[in-house]
Every structure is written in C-alpha cells, then in structure tokens.
Amino acid sequence: MFKKIGVPIITMTGNLRSALAERSDVVLDVSVKEEACPNDLAPTASTTAALAMGDALAVALLERRNFNAEDFAFFHPGGAIGKRLVKIDEIMFTGDKVPKVGLKASLPRVILEITKKRFGCTCVVDKEDKLVGIITDGDLRRLIRHSLDIEKVRAKDIMNSSPKYVQAGSYASAAKRLMENHNIMQIVVVDDNMHPAGMVHLHDLLEAGMDED
C-alpha cells in the first residue's frame, strides 16, 4: 500500500534479510551480537539498540527542521513539558490592569492603586515610565511601625527600589521559580526598556498549570 502511494519505507531491524527489510527503501541495521538475556532469547540489548537509533533519528530530524522550544510548546501544549514552555506573555495582565504609580504619588493614591488593581502591590515608575520600585501591602503595614508624617509620605519613600521582575517573552515556569525563591506572590513583567508591560500573581501561574515542575 505504501509503495503504491509513493511513501518511502524506512526500517530498523536486526535481520537485514527479512521480508520487511527487502521491501524497504532504507534499512537501518540495529542488530546486536547477542541479547543481554542469559539465554540470549528475551529482547533486551536489541530493544535498547532500537531505542537509541530512534532517539538519534528524532534528534537529527529536530536539527534538520530547526524544531525549537516554541514548536514543541505549540504541538504539545497540554503536557508537563509543554507547560514549562508557556511564555509569561500568555498569562500576564496588561494595560490598565497593571498597578502603577509615580515616584511622587501620595500614600492615599498608592493605597487606592493597590486596592483597585487587586495584586497586593503597585509598580513605581519614573517620568519615563520605567520601573524603579515596587510597593506591596506588606510595605504599607510596616509603615505603621515608623513615625512618619503620613501626609508627607510619597511612593519613593516607602518603595522597594530593587523589585523582582522578568522580561517579556520569558517562560512562565522561570517566573514561578523566581517568585518561589524570593517568597513573593506577584512579579512584574518589563519590556526591553524597563517599562512595566504586565504583572502576574502566583495564583495565575498555578491556575495555568505551573504547579507541576
């Protein structure tokens, strides 16, 4: 049937004189001198040889077709490996959903932004809209311990000036590892110019299946 429709037949076999080998266009010899089985009966070494040849063919085909991680994620989106290749851009919240205030934002403005956007934090940006800090609800709670004039407090006074972030286009699994390593619940996604492009909460990653490493 394959011959009639012009499909080439490639065979991996340990018997080069078999009927299948004789009808094949390409024959790959995976024969072994003897099986690992003490009685030289059960297919043991021969199955390993076939598996190794199959892997070698698969890798050669990957290189020939320039098959990359993005291709793998496209064809296997539901599996554990595919989930590790999901980009953060597919999960993050963007646009007006990203909490953001300026360096001189007042404390009420900061609180309003954190409350409104529901990430438990807000980015702090400079005049060029570049990420320069982050303020979390924990920072606000700790503010009570300091004898500051609340009316004069500005975002720059209470922000963490070393915010954790990932680049747009990063893998979501890498973002999750970063969040776990630093025990944080949300992370900022920035573009090449350090502008906040999005934000992701740990719950969003877990809902996307990032709970399985």
LINNORPE-V200738 format. One record per residue. N is the residue number from 1. PHI is phi in radians with two decimals (999 if undefined). NEAR is the number of other ideal C-beta (glycine too) atoms within 8 Angstrom. Layout:
BEGIN
<<N,PHI,NEAR> <N,PHI,NEAR>>
END
This chain:
BEGIN
<<1,999,4> <2,-1.07,7> <3,-1.08,8> <4,-1.16,5> <5,-1.73,6> <6,1.38,5> <7,-1.56,6> <8,-1.18,7> <9,-1.91,10> <10,-2.00,9> <11,-2.13,10> <12,-1.85,8> <13,-2.65,13> <14,-1.73,8> <15,-2.14,7> <16,-1.23,8> <17,-1.81,5> <18,-1.22,8> <19,-1.06,5> <20,-1.15,8> <21,-1.07,12> <22,-1.19,7> <23,-1.68,7> <24,-1.63,10> <25,-1.39,5> <26,-2.31,8> <27,-2.12,9> <28,-1.82,9> <29,-1.44,7> <30,-2.05,11> <31,-1.22,10> <32,-2.15,9> <33,-1.14,3> <34,-2.81,6> <35,-1.37,11> <36,-1.27,5> <37,-0.98,9> <38,-0.95,3> <39,-1.67,5> <40,0.95,6> <41,-2.09,5> <42,-1.19,6> <43,-1.17,7> <44,-2.19,9> <45,-1.09,10> <46,-1.17,12> <47,-1.19,8> <48,-1.15,8> <49,-1.10,12> <50,-1.14,10> <51,-1.12,8> <52,-1.10,8> <53,-1.14,11> <54,-1.10,9> <55,-1.11,8> <56,-1.10,8> <57,-1.13,8> <58,-1.09,8> <59,-1.14,8> <60,-1.08,8> <61,-1.20,9> <62,-1.02,8> <63,-1.20,8> <64,-1.13,6> <65,-1.69,6> <66,0.94,5> <67,-1.29,8> <68,-1.96,6> <69,-1.07,6> <70,-1.11,7> <71,-1.12,8> <72,-1.08,12> <73,-1.09,11> <74,-1.19,7> <75,-1.48,6> <76,-2.30,9> <77,-1.26,9> <78,-1.62,5> <79,-1.37,7> <80,-1.07,6> <81,-1.19,8> <82,-1.05,12> <83,-1.15,14> <84,-1.21,9> <85,-1.76,12> <86,-1.18,16> <87,-1.44,9> <88,-1.07,17> <89,-1.07,9> <90,-1.35,8> <91,-2.02,10> <92,-1.17,12> <93,-1.56,10> <94,-2.26,7> <95,1.08,5> <96,-1.21,3> <97,-1.38,7> <98,-1.47,13> <99,-1.21,12> <100,-2.76,9> <101,-2.38,13> <102,-1.50,9> <103,-1.07,11> <104,-1.71,7> <105,-1.09,11> <106,-1.30,8> <107,-1.05,11> <108,-1.03,6> <109,-1.14,10> <110,-1.11,15> <111,-1.09,9> <112,-1.09,8> <113,-1.15,13> <114,-1.10,16> <115,-1.21,7> <116,-1.19,7> <117,-1.51,10> <118,1.10,5> <119,-1.82,11> <120,1.34,9> <121,-2.91,11> <122,-2.57,13> <123,-1.27,15> <124,-2.07,16> <125,-2.14,14> <126,-1.55,8> <127,-1.14,4> <128,-1.65,5> <129,1.13,7> <130,-1.67,9> <131,-1.16,14> <132,-2.19,9> <133,-3.06,13> <134,-2.56,13> <135,-2.18,15> <136,-1.86,10> <137,-1.11,8> <138,-1.14,6> <139,-1.09,11> <140,-1.17,12> <141,-1.15,7> <142,-1.22,8> <143,-1.06,11> <144,-1.10,5> <145,-1.27,4> <146,-1.77,6> <147,-1.51,2> <148,-1.79,8> <149,-1.37,5> <150,-0.93,6> <151,-1.19,5> <152,-1.74,6> <153,-1.17,11> <154,-2.14,10> <155,-0.96,15> <156,-1.12,9> <157,-1.37,7> <158,-2.11,11> <159,-1.33,12> <160,-1.51,9> <161,-1.46,6> <162,-2.21,4> <163,-1.19,10> <164,-1.46,10> <165,-2.67,9> <166,-2.25,12> <167,-1.40,9> <168,-1.02,12> <169,1.67,6> <170,-1.27,11> <171,-1.33,10> <172,-1.09,15> <173,-1.10,12> <174,-1.19,10> <175,-1.11,15> <176,-1.11,11> <177,-1.09,8> <178,-1.10,11> <179,-1.15,15> <180,-1.19,7> <181,-1.13,6> <182,-1.84,7> <183,0.94,5> <184,-2.09,8> <185,-1.77,7> <186,-2.53,12> <187,-2.52,12> <188,-1.58,14> <189,-1.92,17> <190,-2.00,13> <191,-1.57,8> <192,-1.14,5> <193,-1.80,6> <194,1.18,7> <195,-1.45,10> <196,-1.08,13> <197,-1.73,10> <198,-3.05,13> <199,-2.59,15> <200,-2.33,15> <201,-1.69,10> <202,-0.99,11> <203,-1.07,7> <204,-1.14,11> <205,-1.20,15> <206,-1.16,9> <207,-1.15,6> <208,-1.47,11> <209,1.62,8> <210,-1.40,11> <211,-1.37,5> <212,-1.93,6> <213,-1.72,3>>
END
